[in-house]
């Protein structure tokens, strides 16, 4: 059986032999020593007698083999144990901020405050708007007045070109298509003597470009309007439309006819003058002399003694005849035939002059419908061109639109009724900056539930901005109420009613975190414009400044 005994130091060994504590430690160290070829450590060889230490030596060798054969495993196990111990220690003594806050006592409630702001306060209507060129229109030309095919020969514009008054939109069959301001299309060729609203439009267009075309209120295409056509083509650098074939010969022939008729009239007038002049002075003198001679003879016959009654009677008869002859010679001649000849000559002259007028009218400049393009709201921008040089024009030649950008949006009826034409607005540019616009039109919806259309005219934009904005959808802000300059304003929640119905705000002079213990004061104010949850305030009793803290809640 195992023996227990006390060593000199009072320690007890339980292995059947007397061994001090240091020997146990030495034995453990020996377990870590490398084993010899027979599996025993050097310690085993040194201290164990063959009869009593053999079992102990085997036990030590086995543990030595366990430790040395699994050294990496034992190191990992030691590290794991150390990590477990460290985790327990950290979990026990280290506390996260969230856990600390959760375990801490709740702080005393403070005052909810906001600072007083200073600036312009406005109440805005905000809508979305589309940016684009307005009033896109397809351009078609009336080519029925052309004698041949409508071949595009030149002056084809590029997209982006702007048309103003007197611009050349195209060249067809060598002839220009002149742009003029107007709403009606050129639907017919206008010639002398025609009348209608298109004539009035032409005269008004001429007045707009500085050409006198006669009375703009008259709807008749007269000689003044025809001469304006010549002036128009001179301004654009083209010859006026050629007169119809044979018109010059017709004018010359009519002019010769007038000359011949006038000569005939002159001859008839001369004949009438001669016929109407009466007897000559010689004939009258001869008739007077005949009366005088017979009168003398009669006087002489009457004084004869004895008188010859037959002679006196004969001379009296001669005297009466002479007098009748004198009266006949003095009477005006019958010129009815000559007058009829003159009237016929005059009628011939009138007819000849009318023929000349017609010939000249037919030779006057005219306005071909194929050479005029009326466009409203000039200038206009070319968006797309379908006509090509050398091709026959068929259908629309191009598409044009307004030359300036237009901003169009829609708003609910309630919001739209807050707006007015001429009111200011702003919209965002691609770089985030704001740009001014003016309300140009407000078009009510078709019924009570439809949205109203709002049209805007933006301030001038740079070409690169126009290119960026074309077709963009932008946010538009329209102020419907604004303060006159910068004002003090606070949240609506900061304004309370006093016992007398007055408005007031509570200003914090102390630390808001002190809650109800914080030092505050009530300031009576007058309120102004309210917008976006804020309201303008003006102190009446007490002082308030920008940056002061006002209470909005507790």
Backbone torsions as a table, in degrees:
resi	resn	phi	psi	omega
1	UNK	NA	158.9	-177.4
2	UNK	-72.6	140.8	180.0
3	UNK	-107.2	140.7	176.4
4	UNK	-109.8	131.6	176.6
5	UNK	-146.6	162.4	179.6
6	UNK	-98.4	134.1	173.8
7	UNK	-84.5	-177.0	-176.5
8	UNK	-62.4	-26.3	-178.8
9	UNK	-91.7	2.5	179.2
10	UNK	89.7	11.3	-179.6
11	UNK	-92.8	151.6	-176.3
12	UNK	-115.5	132.3	175.9
13	UNK	-103.7	142.8	-177.4
14	UNK	-119.4	25.0	-178.6
15	UNK	-108.3	10.5	178.1
16	UNK	93.2	3.7	177.6
17	UNK	-144.6	159.8	178.0
18	UNK	-78.4	120.3	179.6
19	UNK	-144.2	130.5	177.2
20	UNK	-73.0	168.3	-179.6
21	UNK	-63.2	-35.0	-178.2
22	UNK	-63.8	-30.5	179.7
23	UNK	-68.8	-31.7	175.7
24	UNK	-63.6	-42.2	178.2
25	UNK	-64.7	-38.7	178.8
26	UNK	-64.8	-38.5	177.7
27	UNK	-61.5	-39.9	-179.2
28	UNK	-65.5	-37.6	178.0
29	UNK	-67.2	-34.9	179.7
30	UNK	-65.8	-28.6	177.4
31	UNK	-61.3	-27.2	-177.9
32	UNK	-88.5	-8.8	179.4
33	UNK	-76.0	152.9	178.9
34	UNK	-68.8	143.1	-178.7
35	UNK	-82.6	152.1	176.9
36	UNK	-77.9	-170.8	-177.2
37	UNK	-65.0	-27.4	-179.7
38	UNK	-91.3	5.5	177.7
39	UNK	90.4	3.0	-180.0
40	UNK	-107.0	149.3	177.3
41	UNK	-82.2	168.0	177.9
42	UNK	-62.5	-34.8	178.7
43	UNK	-63.6	-39.7	179.5
44	UNK	-60.1	-39.2	-177.8
45	UNK	-70.5	-34.2	-173.3
46	UNK	-78.6	-35.6	-166.9
47	UNK	-114.4	-10.0	-173.0
48	UNK	-103.2	118.2	173.4
49	UNK	-68.4	158.1	-175.2
50	UNK	-65.1	-31.3	-173.1
51	UNK	-88.4	-37.1	-172.3
52	UNK	-105.2	-25.2	-172.0
53	UNK	-100.6	-0.4	-178.3
54	UNK	-60.4	-47.4	178.2
55	UNK	-61.5	-39.0	-179.4
56	UNK	-66.9	-38.1	179.1
57	UNK	-63.1	-38.3	177.7
58	UNK	-65.5	-39.1	178.9
59	UNK	-64.0	-43.6	179.6
60	UNK	-63.3	-40.9	-179.5
61	UNK	-63.4	-39.6	179.6
62	UNK	-64.0	-45.7	178.7
63	UNK	-64.2	-36.5	178.5
64	UNK	-61.9	-42.1	179.2
65	UNK	-65.0	-36.8	177.8
66	UNK	-61.9	-48.0	-177.2
67	UNK	-68.3	-46.6	-175.3
68	UNK	-75.3	-31.5	179.4
69	UNK	-76.5	-20.7	-178.6
70	UNK	-126.7	41.3	-175.9
71	UNK	-60.2	-44.0	-178.6
72	UNK	-62.2	-38.6	179.4
73	UNK	-65.1	-42.8	179.2
74	UNK	-64.5	-35.9	-179.8
75	UNK	-66.2	-43.9	178.3
76	UNK	-61.4	-39.3	179.5
77	UNK	-65.0	-40.7	178.3
78	UNK	-63.3	-41.5	179.3
79	UNK	-64.1	-41.3	180.0
80	UNK	-62.8	-43.1	179.0
81	UNK	-62.2	-42.5	-180.0
82	UNK	-63.1	-40.8	179.0
83	UNK	-65.0	-38.8	178.7
84	UNK	-62.6	-44.0	179.6
85	UNK	-63.2	-43.9	179.9
86	UNK	-62.4	-40.6	178.8
87	UNK	-62.8	-40.5	178.0
88	UNK	-63.5	-40.0	-179.6
89	UNK	-65.7	-46.3	-179.7
90	UNK	-62.9	-41.0	179.2
91	UNK	-64.5	-26.2	-178.7
92	UNK	-84.7	-35.6	-171.1
93	UNK	-112.5	-17.1	-180.0
94	UNK	-101.8	130.8	-175.0
95	UNK	-125.0	132.8	179.2
96	UNK	-70.9	157.8	177.6
97	UNK	-58.9	-38.4	-179.9
98	UNK	-63.8	-42.8	178.6
99	UNK	-66.6	-36.6	179.0
100	UNK	-65.3	-41.4	179.3
101	UNK	-66.9	-37.8	-179.6
102	UNK	-66.4	-36.0	-178.4
103	UNK	-84.8	-12.9	-179.4
104	UNK	-78.2	164.9	178.3
105	UNK	-76.4	145.6	178.6
106	UNK	-62.5	136.2	179.5
107	UNK	-71.3	161.6	177.5
108	UNK	-67.2	132.1	-178.4
109	UNK	-61.5	137.8	177.3
110	UNK	-105.0	-177.5	178.3
111	UNK	-86.8	142.0	174.8
112	UNK	-90.3	117.4	-173.9
113	UNK	-129.7	158.8	172.0
114	UNK	-137.6	151.3	179.1
115	UNK	-78.1	152.5	174.9
116	UNK	-74.4	130.3	-179.9
117	UNK	-98.4	158.1	177.6
118	UNK	-134.5	122.4	-179.0
119	UNK	168.5	-172.2	179.1
120	UNK	-84.4	135.5	-179.3
121	UNK	-113.4	130.0	-179.2
122	UNK	-140.6	151.6	176.9
123	UNK	-107.8	117.4	-170.4
124	UNK	-113.2	147.8	165.6
125	UNK	-100.3	124.7	-176.0
126	UNK	-113.4	126.9	179.2
127	UNK	-135.3	171.5	172.6
128	UNK	-103.2	141.6	-177.7
129	UNK	-133.0	151.4	177.4
130	UNK	-102.3	133.4	-179.8
131	UNK	-102.8	128.3	179.1
132	UNK	-172.3	171.5	176.2
133	UNK	-79.6	136.1	-170.9
134	UNK	-86.3	156.2	167.6
135	UNK	56.2	57.0	176.5
136	UNK	-65.0	133.4	-174.8
137	UNK	-137.6	135.5	173.5
138	UNK	-83.4	133.2	-177.5
139	UNK	-95.6	117.7	173.8
140	UNK	-120.8	146.8	-177.1
141	UNK	-118.8	143.0	176.3
142	UNK	-85.5	105.3	-177.4
143	UNK	-102.5	14.2	-178.4
144	UNK	-67.7	-20.9	-179.4
145	UNK	-80.2	-8.2	179.5
146	UNK	-76.0	142.4	178.9
147	UNK	-82.7	-17.3	-179.4
148	UNK	-130.1	-167.8	179.7
149	UNK	-67.4	149.5	-178.8
150	UNK	-84.9	78.0	-178.9
151	UNK	-88.6	128.5	177.3
152	UNK	-75.7	116.1	-175.4
153	UNK	-104.4	-10.5	179.4
154	UNK	166.4	-173.6	178.8
155	UNK	57.5	36.1	178.4
156	UNK	-77.0	121.4	-176.5
157	UNK	-77.5	157.0	174.8
158	UNK	-94.8	150.1	175.3
159	UNK	-55.2	137.8	-178.5
160	UNK	100.5	-16.3	177.9
161	UNK	-69.8	143.9	179.3
162	UNK	-104.1	136.7	176.3
163	UNK	-100.7	126.2	170.9
164	UNK	-115.4	-178.7	176.2
165	UNK	-58.1	138.1	179.0
166	UNK	74.8	7.8	174.2
167	UNK	-71.1	154.8	176.5
168	UNK	-100.4	113.1	-177.2
169	UNK	-77.6	-39.3	-179.2
170	UNK	-155.8	169.5	169.8
171	UNK	-125.5	118.9	-177.4
172	UNK	-118.9	124.3	-178.8
173	UNK	53.3	37.4	177.8
174	UNK	79.6	1.3	-178.0
175	UNK	-111.4	147.9	-176.4
176	UNK	-80.4	155.7	168.1
177	UNK	-112.7	105.8	-171.6
178	UNK	-90.9	131.7	178.7
179	UNK	-86.3	127.3	177.0
180	UNK	-131.8	153.7	177.9
181	UNK	-74.6	134.3	178.9
182	UNK	169.0	159.3	-178.9
183	UNK	-99.7	-33.9	-179.0
184	UNK	-78.9	141.7	174.1
185	UNK	-74.2	158.4	175.0
186	UNK	-79.0	97.2	-172.4
187	UNK	-102.7	-2.3	177.5
188	UNK	-158.0	158.7	174.2
189	UNK	-80.0	128.9	-176.0
190	UNK	-99.4	125.5	178.7
191	UNK	-121.7	171.6	-178.6
192	UNK	-56.6	135.3	176.7
193	UNK	93.0	-15.5	178.8
194	UNK	-72.8	157.8	178.3
195	UNK	-142.4	157.2	179.1
196	UNK	151.0	175.8	-178.7
197	UNK	-64.9	-27.6	178.2
198	UNK	-68.5	-29.5	175.9
199	UNK	-68.2	-42.9	177.2
200	UNK	-61.2	-42.0	179.6
201	UNK	-62.6	-40.0	178.7
202	UNK	-63.5	-45.3	-179.9
203	UNK	-62.7	-40.5	178.2
204	UNK	-66.4	-37.0	176.9
205	UNK	-65.3	-39.5	177.6
206	UNK	-63.9	-40.8	177.5
207	UNK	-62.4	-35.6	-179.2
208	UNK	-66.8	-29.3	-179.8
209	UNK	-101.3	9.1	173.3
210	UNK	86.5	25.4	179.3
211	UNK	-114.5	133.6	179.4
212	UNK	-82.2	115.8	178.7
213	UNK	-116.4	21.9	-178.6
214	UNK	90.9	-165.3	-177.1
215	UNK	-66.8	114.9	-179.9
216	UNK	-64.7	-21.1	-179.9
217	UNK	-80.0	-15.9	-179.8
218	UNK	-85.0	137.2	-179.7
219	UNK	-98.7	19.0	-179.1
220	UNK	-103.2	133.2	176.6
221	UNK	-84.4	93.8	-175.4
222	UNK	-98.9	-169.1	-177.3
223	UNK	-64.1	-36.2	179.3
224	UNK	-64.8	-40.0	177.9
225	UNK	-66.9	-37.7	178.9
226	UNK	-65.6	-40.1	177.8
227	UNK	-67.5	-27.8	176.8
228	UNK	-65.8	-29.6	177.0
229	UNK	-61.9	-44.3	178.0
230	UNK	-59.7	-43.6	178.4
231	UNK	-64.2	-37.7	179.7
232	UNK	-61.8	-48.7	-179.0
233	UNK	-67.7	-29.6	175.1
234	UNK	-64.8	-36.9	179.6
235	UNK	-66.3	-34.5	-176.6
236	UNK	-94.0	-0.1	174.2
237	UNK	83.8	27.1	178.2
238	UNK	-127.2	154.1	173.8
239	UNK	-71.1	147.1	178.0
240	UNK	-64.6	162.8	179.5
241	UNK	-55.7	135.0	-178.0
242	UNK	-66.1	146.4	178.9
243	UNK	-68.7	155.8	179.3
244	UNK	-58.0	149.6	-178.8
245	UNK	-61.7	132.7	179.0
246	UNK	86.7	-4.6	-177.7
247	UNK	-67.6	-34.5	179.4
248	UNK	-66.5	-42.0	178.2
249	UNK	-64.7	-36.1	179.2
250	UNK	-65.2	-39.7	178.8
251	UNK	-65.2	-43.3	-179.7
252	UNK	-63.8	-43.9	179.5
253	UNK	-64.2	-41.5	178.8
254	UNK	-65.3	-35.7	179.2
255	UNK	-67.4	-40.6	177.0
256	UNK	-65.0	-36.9	177.7
257	UNK	-63.4	-37.9	177.6
258	UNK	-65.2	-41.6	-179.9
259	UNK	-62.3	-43.4	-179.1
260	UNK	-65.6	-41.3	179.3
261	UNK	-65.1	-36.9	179.2
262	UNK	-68.5	-35.8	176.6
263	UNK	-65.7	-41.9	177.7
264	UNK	-61.9	-39.1	178.7
265	UNK	-64.7	-39.7	179.8
266	UNK	-63.4	-42.0	180.0
267	UNK	-64.6	-42.1	178.5
268	UNK	-64.1	-37.3	178.2
269	UNK	-66.4	-39.8	178.4
270	UNK	-62.9	-43.6	179.9
271	UNK	-63.5	-41.5	177.8
272	UNK	-64.2	-38.1	179.6
273	UNK	-65.0	-42.4	179.5
274	UNK	-65.2	-41.6	-178.8
275	UNK	-68.7	-31.6	-176.6
276	UNK	-87.1	-4.1	-177.4
277	UNK	-74.6	-20.8	179.7
278	UNK	81.0	-165.7	-177.4
279	UNK	-67.8	152.3	179.2
280	UNK	-78.1	170.5	179.4
281	UNK	-67.0	-32.4	-179.7
282	UNK	-67.3	-45.1	-179.2
283	UNK	-63.3	-38.8	178.9
284	UNK	-67.5	-39.7	179.8
285	UNK	-65.1	-41.3	178.7
286	UNK	-61.7	-40.2	179.5
287	UNK	-67.1	-37.2	178.8
288	UNK	-67.7	-42.2	179.8
289	UNK	-63.0	-38.6	179.6
290	UNK	-63.6	-42.3	178.1
291	UNK	-63.6	-41.0	-178.0
292	UNK	-65.9	-43.0	-179.3
293	UNK	-62.3	-46.8	-179.5
294	UNK	-65.3	-36.1	-179.2
295	UNK	-64.4	-39.9	179.7
296	UNK	-66.6	-42.3	179.8
297	UNK	-64.0	-39.9	179.7
298	UNK	-65.7	-39.6	179.9
299	UNK	-64.8	-40.7	-179.6
300	UNK	-67.1	-39.8	-179.2
301	UNK	-67.4	-32.4	-179.2
302	UNK	-70.8	-25.4	-176.0
303	UNK	-95.8	-0.9	177.8
304	UNK	-69.1	150.4	179.9
305	UNK	-137.0	111.4	3.3
306	UNK	-77.4	149.6	-180.0
307	UNK	-74.1	150.2	178.7
308	UNK	-105.8	100.7	-176.4
309	UNK	-60.9	-34.0	-178.6
310	UNK	-67.8	-41.1	179.8
311	UNK	-64.1	-43.8	179.8
312	UNK	-61.2	-45.0	-178.5
313	UNK	-63.8	-38.1	179.9
314	UNK	-66.2	-41.7	179.5
315	UNK	-68.0	-35.5	177.2
316	UNK	-62.6	-39.9	177.6
317	UNK	-64.5	-40.2	179.2
318	UNK	-64.5	-38.3	180.0
319	UNK	-66.3	-42.2	179.2
320	UNK	-62.1	-39.8	178.3
321	UNK	-65.0	-41.3	-179.5
322	UNK	-62.6	-39.8	178.7
323	UNK	-65.5	-41.8	178.5
324	UNK	-62.3	-40.8	178.4
325	UNK	-62.6	-39.5	178.7
326	UNK	-64.3	-41.2	179.5
327	UNK	-65.5	-37.8	179.4
328	UNK	-66.2	-41.4	179.5
329	UNK	-65.1	-36.0	-176.5
330	UNK	-78.2	-18.1	-179.0
331	UNK	-67.5	145.1	176.2
332	UNK	-61.9	149.4	-178.6
333	UNK	-77.8	159.7	176.5
334	UNK	-82.3	108.4	-175.5
335	UNK	-109.2	20.0	-179.2
336	UNK	-60.3	-40.5	177.8
337	UNK	-63.7	-44.8	179.3
338	UNK	-64.6	-39.1	179.1
339	UNK	-65.5	-40.1	177.7
340	UNK	-61.3	-39.4	178.1
341	UNK	-64.9	-38.4	178.6
342	UNK	-66.6	-43.1	179.4
343	UNK	-61.5	-40.5	179.0
344	UNK	-64.6	-39.1	179.5
345	UNK	-66.5	-38.7	178.4
346	UNK	-65.4	-41.8	178.2
347	UNK	-62.0	-38.6	178.2
348	UNK	-64.3	-39.6	177.7
349	UNK	-64.2	-42.5	-179.5
350	UNK	-61.6	-44.5	179.2
351	UNK	-63.9	-39.2	179.6
352	UNK	-65.4	-39.9	178.9
353	UNK	-67.0	-39.2	176.7
354	UNK	-63.0	-41.2	177.8
355	UNK	-63.4	-38.5	177.8
356	UNK	-66.3	-40.7	179.1
357	UNK	-62.7	-43.6	178.7
358	UNK	-62.9	-41.3	179.6
359	UNK	-64.6	-40.9	178.9
360	UNK	-68.6	-38.1	178.7
361	UNK	-63.6	-40.5	178.8
362	UNK	-67.6	-23.3	179.3
363	UNK	-92.0	-5.5	179.6
364	UNK	-67.4	153.6	175.9
365	UNK	-58.8	145.4	178.4
366	UNK	-128.1	173.6	-176.0
367	UNK	-116.6	100.6	-179.4
368	UNK	-70.2	138.9	179.4
369	UNK	-66.8	-25.0	-178.8
370	UNK	-78.0	-7.1	-175.2
371	UNK	-114.1	9.7	-179.7
372	UNK	-129.5	134.0	176.0
373	UNK	-126.1	109.4	177.6
374	UNK	-88.2	128.6	177.0
375	UNK	-132.2	134.5	179.0
376	UNK	-85.2	158.2	174.1
377	UNK	54.3	51.8	175.5
378	UNK	-68.9	148.9	5.2
379	UNK	-78.6	160.7	177.8
380	UNK	-123.2	148.2	-178.6
381	UNK	-105.6	135.3	177.7
382	UNK	-79.8	118.3	179.3
383	UNK	-90.1	-44.6	-178.1
384	UNK	-151.0	149.9	-178.8
385	UNK	-126.2	125.4	177.0
386	UNK	-102.0	-21.5	178.7
387	UNK	-73.2	144.4	178.9
388	UNK	-132.7	144.0	-178.9
389	UNK	-62.8	133.4	-179.5
390	UNK	91.4	-10.1	-179.5
391	UNK	-97.2	161.5	176.2
392	UNK	-86.0	128.2	-177.4
393	UNK	-70.9	122.3	176.2
394	UNK	-136.9	130.9	-179.7
395	UNK	72.9	-151.4	-177.4
396	UNK	-70.1	136.8	179.0
397	UNK	-85.5	-32.4	-177.3
398	UNK	-167.4	172.8	174.3
399	UNK	-121.2	129.3	179.3
400	UNK	-123.3	158.4	177.2
401	UNK	-144.3	178.0	177.1
402	UNK	-58.8	145.6	-175.5
403	UNK	-79.5	-15.4	-179.5
404	UNK	-110.9	151.3	179.6
405	UNK	-68.6	146.7	176.3
406	UNK	-126.8	139.2	179.1
407	UNK	-110.5	123.1	-176.2
408	UNK	-128.8	132.8	177.7
409	UNK	-141.5	-176.9	178.5
410	UNK	-136.8	152.7	-179.0
411	UNK	-142.6	154.5	174.4
412	UNK	-63.3	155.4	-176.3
413	UNK	-57.3	-41.5	-178.0
414	UNK	-61.8	-40.5	178.7
415	UNK	-73.7	-40.7	-176.8
416	UNK	-62.8	-33.2	-179.8
417	UNK	-70.1	-13.2	175.9
418	UNK	-82.8	-11.3	-174.3
419	UNK	-99.2	164.6	176.5
420	UNK	-148.5	150.0	179.8
421	UNK	-62.6	135.1	-176.4
422	UNK	95.8	-10.4	177.9
423	UNK	-69.1	154.0	-177.4
424	UNK	-88.9	153.4	176.8
425	UNK	-148.2	172.9	176.4
426	UNK	-146.0	150.5	177.5
427	UNK	-139.5	163.6	-174.1
428	UNK	-88.9	134.0	172.9
429	UNK	-85.4	165.1	-179.0
430	UNK	-57.4	-28.1	-179.9
431	UNK	-86.0	6.4	178.0
432	UNK	93.4	-12.4	178.3
433	UNK	-74.1	160.5	178.9
434	UNK	-100.0	150.3	-178.1
435	UNK	-133.4	140.8	-175.6
436	UNK	-79.2	146.8	174.0
437	UNK	-144.5	163.6	-179.7
438	UNK	-125.7	138.2	178.0
439	UNK	-68.1	119.6	-177.5
440	UNK	-96.1	-33.8	-179.7
441	UNK	-156.1	152.8	175.5
442	UNK	-131.7	114.0	-175.8
443	UNK	-110.6	116.3	-179.9
444	UNK	-62.4	154.4	176.1
445	UNK	-70.2	163.7	-177.5
446	UNK	-67.8	-28.5	176.1
447	UNK	-141.0	-179.7	-174.8
448	UNK	-63.4	-25.7	-177.3
449	UNK	-93.4	-12.2	-177.1
450	UNK	-77.8	149.9	178.1
451	UNK	-77.3	150.9	180.0
452	UNK	-89.7	145.1	178.8
453	UNK	-91.9	130.5	-179.9
454	UNK	-117.4	122.4	177.9
455	UNK	-106.3	138.2	-177.6
456	UNK	-123.7	150.6	171.6
457	UNK	-113.5	109.8	-179.3
458	UNK	-71.5	154.5	169.8
459	UNK	-64.0	160.5	-178.0
460	UNK	-53.0	140.6	-178.6
461	UNK	-119.5	152.4	175.1
462	UNK	-70.1	152.8	-179.2
463	UNK	-54.6	-39.4	179.6
464	UNK	-68.8	-32.8	176.4
465	UNK	-68.2	-39.3	177.7
466	UNK	-60.3	-43.7	-179.6
467	UNK	-63.9	-38.9	-179.5
468	UNK	-71.3	-34.1	-174.1
469	UNK	-84.8	-19.7	-176.6
470	UNK	-54.3	119.1	178.5
471	UNK	80.1	5.6	-177.2
472	UNK	-82.9	154.1	173.7
473	UNK	-106.1	120.2	-172.3
474	UNK	-123.8	160.8	177.2
475	UNK	-90.7	126.0	-176.9
476	UNK	-114.9	128.2	177.3
477	UNK	-111.2	130.4	-178.1
478	UNK	-124.1	107.4	178.5
479	UNK	-70.3	126.7	177.4
480	UNK	-106.0	-2.5	175.8
481	UNK	-166.0	135.1	-177.7
482	UNK	-151.6	151.8	177.3
483	UNK	-77.0	156.4	176.2
484	UNK	-82.7	89.0	-178.5
485	UNK	86.7	-165.5	-177.7
486	UNK	-81.8	140.6	-179.1
487	UNK	-139.2	166.3	171.8
488	UNK	-82.6	137.5	176.1
489	UNK	-148.1	152.3	-176.9
490	UNK	-134.6	166.3	174.1
491	UNK	-63.5	149.5	178.7
492	UNK	-57.9	-31.7	-178.6
493	UNK	-67.2	-17.0	-178.7
494	UNK	-81.1	-15.0	-176.4
495	UNK	-94.5	125.5	177.4
496	UNK	-121.8	165.9	-179.8
497	UNK	-98.1	134.7	176.9
498	UNK	-83.3	178.4	-178.3
499	UNK	-62.3	-26.1	179.6
500	UNK	-97.8	11.2	-179.5
501	UNK	87.0	-0.6	179.6
502	UNK	-74.0	155.9	177.7
503	UNK	-89.6	143.4	-179.5
504	UNK	-152.7	159.9	174.6
505	UNK	-127.6	151.5	179.3
506	UNK	-102.4	114.9	-177.8
507	UNK	-97.6	132.9	-179.6
508	UNK	-94.5	120.0	175.5
509	UNK	-96.6	-22.6	-178.9
510	UNK	-96.8	-150.3	-179.8
511	UNK	-94.1	117.9	-178.5
512	UNK	-59.7	-21.4	-178.6
513	UNK	-71.3	-13.5	177.7
514	UNK	-76.6	-4.9	177.9
515	UNK	66.0	-135.7	-178.1
516	UNK	-66.1	-14.8	177.6
517	UNK	-82.3	-10.7	-178.7
518	UNK	-67.2	148.4	-179.3
519	UNK	-80.2	122.4	179.5
520	UNK	-134.5	167.4	176.3
521	UNK	-147.2	148.6	179.6
522	UNK	-94.8	130.5	179.8
523	UNK	-118.0	121.5	177.2
524	UNK	-77.3	132.1	-176.2
525	UNK	-132.7	159.1	167.2
526	UNK	-100.9	136.8	-179.1
527	UNK	-98.9	150.6	178.9
528	UNK	-122.7	-131.4	-177.4
529	UNK	-65.5	134.7	174.7
530	UNK	-110.1	131.8	-179.0
531	UNK	-158.2	138.7	175.3
532	UNK	52.8	39.5	176.2
533	UNK	81.0	4.0	178.6
534	UNK	-120.4	163.2	-178.6
535	UNK	-142.4	141.4	177.3
536	UNK	-71.6	137.3	178.6
537	UNK	-130.8	143.2	175.2
538	UNK	-129.8	119.3	-176.3
539	UNK	-64.6	135.7	177.5
540	UNK	-110.5	-47.8	-179.7
541	UNK	-128.0	101.9	-175.9
542	UNK	112.8	169.7	-177.6
543	UNK	-112.3	148.4	177.6
544	UNK	-150.2	136.7	-177.4
545	UNK	-133.8	166.7	176.8
546	UNK	-60.7	134.6	179.3
547	UNK	93.3	-15.4	175.9
548	UNK	-61.6	144.4	178.9
549	UNK	-89.6	128.5	177.7
550	UNK	-117.5	147.4	-175.3
551	UNK	-81.6	129.4	174.4
552	UNK	-116.6	-5.1	179.9
553	UNK	178.8	162.8	178.6
554	UNK	-127.3	NA	NA
